[in-house]
Amino acid sequence: MSRSYKKLWKLMIDKEINKTELTKKAKISTNAMANLGRNESVPLETLEKICAVLDCTLDDIVEFSEDENKA
């Protein structure tokens, strides 16, 4: 299963908040933000902090899909 944070980036644009601001307001590490940028796994706690700042749910920032290479 793969994940995509495209919804997060779109929501940030809509709410006019950049990565630096979100990192500070959500009190997450720059490494966590870098992992998000690479669609890598981040702790659920990190996603919860982001949702609190953006006033949204997990469904609003992350999307899961089946790996196409899986048989």
SULRAWO-V302296 format. One record per backbone hydrogen bond with DSSP energy under -0.5 kcal/mol. NH is the residue of the N-H (numbers start at 1). CO is the residue of the C=O. Records with the same first field share a line. If there is no record, write none. Layout:
NH = CO, CO
This chain:
2 = 65
4 = 63
8 = 5, 61
9 = 5
10 = 6
11 = 7
12 = 8
13 = 9
14 = 10
15 = 11
16 = 13
17 = 12
22 = 18
23 = 19
24 = 20
25 = 21
26 = 22
27 = 23
28 = 23
33 = 29
34 = 30
35 = 31
36 = 32
37 = 33
38 = 34
39 = 36
40 = 35
46 = 43
47 = 43
48 = 44
49 = 45
50 = 46
51 = 47
52 = 48
53 = 49
54 = 50
55 = 51
56 = 51
60 = 57
61 = 58
62 = 58
63 = 4
65 = 2
70 = 67
